[in-house]
Amino acid sequence: MDEIQKNLLEQIAGLHQVPQGAYNIRANGESIERNTTAHIDIVTKTDKSGIDIIIKPGTKKESVHIPVLLSQAGLTEMVYNDFYIGEDCDVTIVAGCGIHNGGDKKSQHDGIHSFFVGKNSKVRYVEKHYGSGDGTGERIMNPSTIIELEENSYMEMETVQIKGVDSTKRSTKAKLKDNSTLVIKEKIMTHGKQFAETSFDVDLDGEGCGTNVISRSVAKDDSRQIFYAKINGNNQCHGHSECDAIIMDNAKISAIPEITANHLEASLIHEAAIGKIAGEQIMKLMTLGLTEAEAEAQIINGFLK
């Protein structure tokens, strides 16, 4: 990897070097490094671009890293990654995409990640998006996630996008069986003329299952954001969606939550709040010696933490 790719890797996966455990590093449309373990296999698809990640039943305290790096201007790709997590597992999966565009043509990565989580398994999934480069070409990322949770399984999904992505449309769809749980935590910051749309659609099909969808976002300058959260309670279940956003300058934000109860014992809640930074917050921090810009940055960092 060159220095640009190393920087992208650090930003999206927190890695300064090749990780421990299983990993697949994709750069400019090709897999450049891969490692498997006794319990985790990574197999290249033969019918389309992408990989299958197969985690054997009973795998505990192991991780998988599958970052995608684009440093070649004008490159557009579509990748399909399928995760098969066996029963009784406890694993962490770190993904994400970093695009460096120094040219005048758009660079785009679209990916579909499908998760099939076995009974009694626990998965933590982290996906970060980051863009860099001083070119005029757009940096575009459109991730889609499909989740199927078997009985008594748990999945926590953390998505972060805070810099350099010109346009993104994120789609997440999930189906939950008995006593399974899905927690989604989203953090987004847009600036300039950037656009971000996120859509979460969760079917609570199993008895005793539940979900909690939480979004924190900041929109600056002339950027635009749209947040959709749709929860369908189809059994005795519990669901909650929450969108909190800070709007600044000439930005625009839409929060559109939807909850549907199709069962008498479905307990569903949605919350949405959009507002500006309070002037007294800025003043209080400025009395401690911060400039107005530093105070603003401090408040935003705390909000997105």
Secondary structure, 3 states (H helix, E strand, C coil): CCHHHHHHHHHHHCCCCCCCCEEEEEECCEEEEEECCCCEEEEECCCCCEEEEEECCCCEEEEEECCEEECCCCCEEEEEEEEEECCCCEEEEEEEEEEECCCCCCEEEEEEEEEEECCCCEEEEEEEEEEECCCCCCEEEEEEEEEEECCCCEEEEEEEECCCCCEEEEEEEEEECCCCEEEEEEEEEECCCCEEEEEEEEEECCCCEEEEEEEEEEECCCCEEEEEEEEEECCCEEEEEEEEEEECCCCEEEEEEEEEECCCCEEEEEEEEEECCCHHHHHHHHCCCCCHHHHHHHHHHHHHC
